[in-house]
Amino acid sequence: MMNEFFSMCYYQRGRGYDDEEAFLTMRKAISQHHYGSNGQSHGNVNCLFFMAIPANIFATATTSITRSFVHPDPTKCRRIPSESVRFLFEKPFGSDTKSYIQLSNALLKVIKEQQIYRIDHYLGKDMIRCIPSFRFKNSWARAIWNRKHVSHVIISVKETIGIHGRGGYFEQYGIIRDIMQNHLLQVMCLVAMEEPVTNDSTLYSGVEAMRDAKCSVLKSIRIPQCSDCIIGQYEGYKMEDMVGKDSRTPTFAAVKLFVDNDCWLGVPFILLAGKALEENSVDVQIVFTRPKSEKSFARERVQNELKIKIQPENHISLTTHVQENGLHSTDDRVHAFSPSMDLDLSKLESGPSLSKLRRSKKDDAYSKLIKDSLQGISSSFVRDDELRLSWQIFTPLLHQLEHVNPFPYKFGSKGPLQAQHLLDMDVAVRSKL
């Protein structure tokens, strides 16, 4: 199989990303492969350029490719329709609002938004792609997914490793730019958005409805302040290669966000991300409000919680309260307990959709997203206005944090203790409502 794949590969050497002659040579090779010696087409031309290159040369490379592929000299080779030429861009997409707008404007001078696929590999993960279906295709979930029933939401990414030789990159971006402004905020949008509404049944309408729903959430998010954030730095970070001895770069952050709309008003969304923590995990925890009854029967210490585990395995669990059976089950206050109802999606073995989830450990998010981009399916990619809005949310906080010293925490711990205090304070307030 690998030999067959390598037989279809072609390498084109160039002097740089502005070497239009090299791109034109590549274009001729593709044209020869596609049309053959008799000039007959072998199907639709479909060109995807994966731009896993520094962001400051996105525009240069895109300009050279466009001139060589979409607008070449007709005497040298055939042109390819612009809608068949797509560009898959790898983050980072700027470092704040200003830098992103500059980058976006430079690209949009050369190509159309419909040709741009900004990759966020979290949107290729099976469980994350399933969140809208889980929310909107289950009547019980639709009924309780709002501020009346939800106390708070925690969306977290924890890694046991440090920066692993990425000191130069991490010093420039930090944990908020690296994970929170993109990955976690996208997951939050899927958790908090209203059901996408389409006016017709076309694929394009459905794709844009999903993105419109996410933008609606982003427009409603209150700009966070320093008091809504705890940042930390693991002990030993300053000894990493290419890290300054006086570095204030956070390797941990917990940020409290509020969505000021009718559905979520007053509900804190805690985004938490960190390196060198106690476990590798990506989780969404939806913690429900306590019963409002004043009876002791309803005063449970453990709140109902729906947990969606995205890594290391696909897993959904619901913590509930039931009465313990047996001879000693006479006192509800003492013997009530809280089992967890589990749906382990990695063990499901029947049905086409369940089989797909069961194979998810072998599936690669990038593979799915590259396949989507080749097919022109853009629903799992980030639109220009989404990124502009997300940077508008985090840029003021990022500039404030430049003058804040992060709290130290031990390698392999749960992060700085102050992060738990940030959460406890809001939980206490919500429990009284």
C-alpha positions as CSV (number, residue, x, y, z in Angstrom):
1,M,0.0,0.0,0.0
2,M,2.8,2.4,0.9
3,N,4.6,1.7,-2.4
4,E,1.4,2.4,-4.3
5,F,1.1,5.7,-2.4
6,F,4.7,6.7,-3.0
7,S,4.3,6.0,-6.7
8,M,1.8,8.8,-6.8
9,C,4.0,11.3,-5.0
10,Y,6.0,14.0,-6.8
11,Y,8.6,16.4,-5.3
12,Q,9.2,19.8,-6.8
13,R,12.3,21.7,-5.7
14,G,12.1,25.5,-5.4
15,R,14.3,28.5,-4.4
16,G,11.7,29.9,-2.0
17,Y,8.0,30.5,-1.5
18,D,8.0,33.3,-4.0
19,D,9.6,31.1,-6.8
20,E,6.8,31.2,-9.3
21,E,8.7,29.3,-11.9
22,A,8.9,26.3,-9.5
23,F,5.2,26.5,-8.9
24,L,4.6,26.7,-12.7
25,T,6.7,23.6,-13.2
26,M,4.6,21.8,-10.6
27,R,1.5,23.0,-12.3
28,K,2.7,21.6,-15.7
29,A,3.4,18.2,-14.0
30,I,-0.1,18.1,-12.5
31,S,-1.6,19.1,-15.9
32,Q,0.3,16.4,-17.7
33,H,-0.8,13.8,-15.1
34,H,-4.4,15.0,-15.3
35,Y,-4.8,15.4,-19.0
36,G,-2.3,12.8,-20.2
37,S,-0.6,12.8,-23.6
38,N,-3.9,12.8,-25.5
39,G,-5.2,15.9,-23.8
40,Q,-8.3,14.1,-22.3
41,S,-9.3,15.0,-18.8
42,H,-9.3,12.2,-16.2
43,G,-11.9,14.0,-14.1
44,N,-12.2,17.2,-12.1
45,V,-8.9,18.9,-11.1
46,N,-8.8,19.2,-7.3
47,C,-5.8,21.0,-5.8
48,L,-5.3,21.4,-2.1
49,F,-2.2,23.3,-0.7
50,F,-1.5,22.5,2.9
51,M,0.2,25.6,4.3
52,A,2.1,24.3,7.3
53,I,4.6,27.1,7.0
54,P,5.3,30.3,9.1
55,A,2.3,32.6,9.0
56,N,4.4,35.6,7.8
57,I,4.9,33.9,4.4
58,F,1.2,32.8,3.9
59,A,0.5,35.7,1.6
60,T,3.8,35.3,-0.4
61,A,3.3,31.6,-1.0
62,T,-0.4,32.0,-1.8
63,T,0.3,34.8,-4.3
64,S,2.9,32.6,-6.1
65,I,0.5,29.6,-6.2
66,T,-2.4,31.6,-7.5
67,R,-0.4,33.2,-10.3
68,S,0.9,29.8,-11.4
69,F,-2.3,27.7,-11.0
70,V,-5.3,30.0,-11.3
71,H,-3.9,32.7,-13.6
72,P,-1.0,31.2,-15.6
73,D,0.1,32.2,-19.0
74,P,-2.4,30.4,-21.3
75,T,0.4,29.6,-23.8
76,K,2.2,27.5,-21.1
77,C,-0.5,25.5,-19.5
78,R,-4.2,25.4,-18.8
79,R,-5.7,27.3,-15.9
80,I,-7.5,25.6,-13.0
81,P,-10.8,27.1,-11.9
82,S,-10.3,29.0,-8.6
83,E,-13.0,27.0,-6.9
84,S,-10.9,23.9,-7.5
85,V,-7.9,25.4,-5.8
86,R,-8.1,25.3,-2.0
87,F,-5.7,26.4,0.8
88,L,-5.4,24.6,4.1
89,F,-3.8,26.9,6.6
90,E,-2.2,25.7,9.9
91,K,-2.2,27.9,13.0
92,P,-1.1,30.2,14.5
93,F,-3.4,32.8,12.9
94,G,-1.9,35.9,14.3
95,S,-1.2,36.7,18.0
96,D,-3.9,39.3,18.6
97,T,-6.7,41.2,16.8
98,K,-4.4,43.5,14.9
99,S,-2.0,40.9,13.6
100,Y,-4.8,38.6,12.6
101,I,-6.6,41.3,10.6
102,Q,-3.4,42.1,8.8
103,L,-2.9,38.4,7.9
104,S,-6.5,37.9,6.9
105,N,-6.6,41.1,4.7
106,A,-3.3,40.0,3.0
107,L,-4.8,36.6,2.1
108,L,-8.2,38.0,1.0
109,K,-6.5,40.3,-1.5
110,V,-5.3,37.1,-3.3
111,I,-7.9,34.4,-2.8
112,K,-11.5,34.2,-1.8
113,E,-12.8,33.2,1.7
114,Q,-14.4,30.1,0.1
115,Q,-11.0,28.9,-0.9
116,I,-9.6,29.2,2.7
117,Y,-9.7,26.3,5.2
118,R,-8.3,27.3,8.5
119,I,-7.5,24.1,10.4
120,D,-8.3,23.5,14.0
121,H,-7.6,19.8,14.6
122,Y,-9.9,19.7,17.6
123,L,-12.8,20.1,15.2
124,G,-11.8,16.8,13.6
125,K,-12.0,14.8,16.9
126,D,-15.0,12.4,16.9
127,M,-16.5,13.4,20.2
128,I,-16.3,17.1,19.4
129,R,-18.0,16.5,16.1
130,C,-20.7,14.6,17.9
131,I,-21.5,17.4,20.4
132,P,-24.2,19.2,18.2
133,S,-26.0,15.9,17.5
134,F,-25.9,14.9,21.2
135,R,-27.3,18.2,22.2
136,F,-30.0,18.7,19.5
137,K,-31.1,15.1,18.8
138,N,-31.9,14.1,22.4
139,S,-35.0,15.8,23.8
140,W,-33.9,15.4,27.4
141,A,-30.6,17.2,26.6
142,R,-32.4,20.0,24.8
143,A,-34.6,20.6,27.9
144,I,-31.9,21.0,30.5
145,W,-29.1,22.6,28.4
146,N,-29.6,26.1,29.7
147,R,-29.0,28.5,32.7
148,K,-32.1,27.2,34.5
149,H,-30.5,23.8,35.0
150,V,-26.7,24.3,34.5
151,S,-24.6,25.6,37.3
152,H,-21.3,25.9,35.4
153,V,-19.3,24.4,32.6
154,I,-15.6,23.4,32.6
155,I,-13.8,22.7,29.4
156,S,-10.2,21.5,30.0
157,V,-7.1,20.4,28.2
158,K,-4.4,18.8,30.4
159,E,-1.0,17.6,29.3
160,T,1.6,15.8,31.4
161,I,4.5,16.9,29.2
162,G,6.2,20.3,29.3
163,I,6.9,22.3,26.2
164,H,9.2,19.6,24.7
165,G,11.8,21.8,23.0
166,R,9.3,24.4,21.7
167,G,10.7,27.2,23.9
168,G,11.0,29.7,21.0
169,Y,7.4,29.1,19.9
170,F,5.9,29.0,23.4
171,E,7.7,32.2,24.5
172,Q,6.0,34.0,21.7
173,Y,2.5,32.6,22.1
174,G,1.9,31.0,25.6
175,I,-0.8,28.7,26.6
176,I,-3.8,31.0,26.0
177,R,-2.8,31.7,22.4
178,D,-1.7,28.1,21.8
179,I,-4.8,26.3,23.1
180,M,-7.5,28.5,24.6
181,Q,-8.2,31.2,22.1
182,N,-8.7,28.5,19.4
183,H,-9.3,24.9,20.5
184,L,-11.1,25.5,23.7
185,L,-13.1,28.5,22.5
186,Q,-14.3,26.4,19.5
187,V,-15.5,23.6,21.8
188,M,-17.2,26.2,24.0
189,C,-19.1,27.5,21.0
190,L,-20.4,24.0,20.2
191,V,-21.5,23.5,23.8
192,A,-23.2,26.9,24.1
193,M,-24.6,27.6,20.6
194,E,-28.3,27.6,19.6
195,E,-29.4,25.0,17.1
196,P,-28.2,26.0,13.6
197,V,-31.1,27.0,11.4
198,T,-31.0,26.7,7.6
199,N,-33.4,28.1,5.1
200,D,-32.8,25.3,2.6
201,S,-31.4,21.8,2.4
202,T,-28.2,22.6,0.5
203,L,-24.8,21.6,1.9
204,Y,-23.5,25.2,1.8
205,S,-26.5,26.5,3.8
206,G,-25.9,23.9,6.5
207,V,-22.2,24.7,6.7
208,E,-22.8,28.4,7.1
209,A,-25.6,27.9,9.6
210,M,-23.2,26.0,11.9
211,R,-20.6,28.8,11.6
212,D,-23.3,31.5,12.1
213,A,-24.4,29.8,15.3
214,K,-20.9,29.8,16.6
215,C,-20.4,33.4,15.7
216,S,-23.6,34.2,17.6
217,V,-22.0,32.8,20.8
218,L,-18.8,34.6,20.3
219,K,-20.6,37.9,19.9
220,S,-22.4,37.3,23.3
221,I,-19.2,36.5,25.3
222,R,-18.3,39.1,27.8
223,I,-14.7,40.4,27.5
224,P,-12.8,38.8,30.4
225,Q,-10.7,40.8,32.9
226,C,-7.6,39.9,34.9
227,S,-9.9,39.1,37.8
228,D,-11.5,36.4,35.7
229,C,-8.2,34.6,35.0
230,I,-5.5,32.7,36.8
231,I,-2.2,32.0,35.1
232,G,0.6,29.7,36.2
233,Q,4.0,28.5,35.1
234,Y,5.5,25.1,36.0
235,E,8.6,25.0,38.0
236,G,11.6,24.4,35.7
237,Y,10.0,26.2,32.7
238,K,12.7,28.9,32.8
239,M,15.4,26.3,32.5
240,E,14.0,25.1,29.1
241,D,15.9,25.9,25.9
242,M,15.1,29.3,24.4
243,V,13.2,30.5,27.4
244,G,14.1,33.8,29.1
245,K,15.2,33.6,32.7
246,D,12.6,36.3,33.6
247,S,9.9,34.9,31.5
248,R,6.3,35.6,32.4
249,T,4.9,33.2,29.8
250,P,2.1,31.1,31.2
251,T,2.1,27.4,30.8
252,F,-1.3,27.1,32.6
253,A,-4.4,29.3,32.4
254,A,-7.9,29.1,33.8
255,V,-10.2,31.8,32.4
256,K,-13.9,32.4,33.4
257,L,-16.1,33.5,30.5
258,F,-19.8,34.5,30.5
259,V,-22.2,34.3,27.6
260,D,-24.6,37.2,28.0
261,N,-27.7,35.9,26.3
262,D,-31.0,34.5,27.4
263,C,-29.9,30.9,27.5
264,W,-26.7,31.2,29.5
265,L,-26.8,34.5,31.4
266,G,-24.9,34.2,34.7
267,V,-23.5,30.7,34.0
268,P,-19.6,30.6,34.2
269,F,-17.8,28.7,31.5
270,I,-14.3,27.8,32.8
271,L,-11.7,27.2,30.2
272,L,-8.6,25.5,31.6
273,A,-5.5,24.5,29.8
274,G,-2.1,23.5,31.1
275,K,1.3,21.8,30.5
276,A,3.0,19.6,33.1
277,L,-0.2,18.6,34.8
278,E,-1.3,15.4,36.6
279,E,-2.9,13.7,33.6
280,N,-3.5,13.8,29.8
281,S,-7.1,14.6,29.2
282,V,-9.6,16.7,27.2
283,D,-12.9,17.0,29.0
284,V,-16.2,18.9,28.9
285,Q,-17.9,18.9,32.3
286,I,-21.5,20.2,32.5
287,V,-22.4,20.6,36.2
288,F,-26.1,21.0,36.9
289,T,-27.8,23.1,39.6
290,R,-28.8,21.7,42.9
291,P,-32.6,21.0,43.6
292,K,-34.2,24.1,44.9
293,S,-36.2,22.1,47.5
294,E,-35.5,23.0,51.1
295,K,-36.1,19.5,52.3
296,S,-33.1,17.6,53.6
297,F,-33.9,14.8,51.2
298,A,-32.8,17.0,48.3
299,R,-29.6,18.4,49.9
300,E,-27.0,16.3,48.1
301,R,-23.3,17.1,48.4
302,V,-22.5,15.9,44.9
303,Q,-24.1,17.7,42.0
304,N,-25.4,16.0,38.9
305,E,-22.7,16.1,36.2
306,L,-22.5,15.2,32.5
307,K,-19.0,14.6,31.4
308,I,-17.9,14.3,27.8
309,K,-14.4,12.8,27.6
310,I,-12.7,13.5,24.4
311,Q,-9.2,12.2,25.3
312,P,-7.7,9.7,26.0
313,E,-10.9,7.9,25.0
314,N,-14.4,8.7,23.8
315,H,-16.7,8.5,26.9
316,I,-19.9,10.0,28.2
317,S,-20.9,9.7,31.8
318,L,-23.8,11.1,33.9
319,T,-23.5,11.4,37.7
320,T,-26.9,10.8,39.3
321,H,-28.4,10.4,42.8
322,V,-30.3,7.2,43.8
323,Q,-31.3,5.5,47.0
324,E,-29.1,2.7,48.2
325,N,-30.9,-0.6,48.6
326,G,-30.6,-3.0,51.5
327,L,-31.3,-3.3,55.2
328,H,-29.6,-0.1,56.1
329,S,-31.5,2.1,53.6
330,T,-33.8,3.8,56.0
331,D,-32.1,7.2,56.2
332,D,-32.1,9.0,52.8
333,R,-29.6,11.6,54.0
334,V,-27.0,9.0,55.0
335,H,-27.4,6.2,52.4
336,A,-28.2,8.1,49.2
337,F,-25.2,7.7,46.8
338,S,-24.2,9.0,43.4
339,P,-23.3,6.3,40.8
340,S,-22.1,7.3,37.4
341,M,-24.1,6.1,34.4
342,D,-21.5,5.4,31.7
343,L,-21.6,5.2,27.9
344,D,-18.2,4.0,26.8
345,L,-18.2,4.7,23.1
346,S,-14.9,2.9,22.5
347,K,-16.7,-0.5,23.3
348,L,-19.7,-0.1,21.1
349,E,-19.7,-2.7,18.3
350,S,-22.9,-2.5,16.4
351,G,-24.4,-0.1,13.8
352,P,-22.5,1.9,11.2
353,S,-22.3,5.1,13.3
354,L,-21.3,3.3,16.5
355,S,-18.7,1.3,14.6
356,K,-17.2,4.6,13.4
357,L,-17.0,5.9,17.0
358,R,-15.5,2.5,18.1
359,R,-12.6,3.0,15.6
360,S,-12.0,6.6,16.8
361,K,-8.8,5.7,18.6
362,K,-7.3,4.8,15.2
363,D,-8.8,7.7,13.4
364,D,-6.8,10.8,13.0
365,A,-8.4,14.3,13.3
366,Y,-6.1,15.6,10.6
367,S,-7.0,12.8,8.2
368,K,-10.7,13.6,8.5
369,L,-10.1,17.4,8.1
370,I,-7.9,16.9,5.1
371,K,-10.6,14.7,3.5
372,D,-13.2,17.3,4.2
373,S,-11.1,20.0,2.6
374,L,-10.5,17.9,-0.5
375,Q,-14.3,17.5,-0.8
376,G,-15.0,21.2,-0.2
377,I,-16.7,20.6,3.1
378,S,-15.9,23.6,5.3
379,S,-18.2,23.1,8.4
380,S,-15.3,21.9,10.6
381,F,-13.0,24.8,9.6
382,V,-12.9,28.3,11.2
383,R,-14.4,31.2,9.2
384,D,-12.7,34.6,9.1
385,D,-15.3,36.3,11.3
386,E,-15.0,33.6,13.9
387,L,-11.3,34.3,14.3
388,R,-11.8,38.1,14.4
389,L,-14.4,37.7,17.2
390,S,-12.2,35.2,19.1
391,W,-9.3,37.5,19.0
392,Q,-11.4,40.5,20.1
393,I,-12.4,38.4,23.2
394,F,-8.9,37.5,24.3
395,T,-6.7,40.4,23.0
396,P,-7.5,42.8,25.9
397,L,-6.8,40.1,28.5
398,L,-3.5,39.0,26.8
399,H,-2.2,42.6,26.8
400,Q,-3.1,43.0,30.5
401,L,-1.4,39.7,31.4
402,E,1.9,40.8,29.9
403,H,2.6,42.6,33.2
404,V,1.3,39.8,35.5
405,N,3.6,37.2,37.1
406,P,2.2,33.7,36.8
407,F,1.7,31.6,39.9
408,P,4.3,28.7,40.1
409,Y,3.2,25.1,40.3
410,K,4.9,21.8,40.6
411,F,5.5,19.6,37.5
412,G,2.9,16.9,37.6
413,S,0.5,18.7,39.9
414,K,-3.1,20.0,39.2
415,G,-1.7,23.5,38.6
416,P,-1.7,26.5,40.9
417,L,-4.1,26.3,43.9
418,Q,-5.5,29.7,43.0
419,A,-7.2,28.2,39.9
420,Q,-9.4,26.1,42.1
421,H,-10.4,29.1,44.2
422,L,-11.5,30.9,41.0
423,L,-13.9,28.0,40.3
424,D,-15.1,27.5,43.9
425,M,-16.1,31.2,44.2
426,D,-18.5,31.0,41.2
427,V,-19.9,27.6,42.2
428,A,-20.7,29.0,45.7
429,V,-22.5,31.9,44.1
430,R,-24.5,29.8,41.6
431,S,-25.6,27.3,44.3
432,K,-27.5,30.1,46.1
433,L,-29.5,31.1,43.0
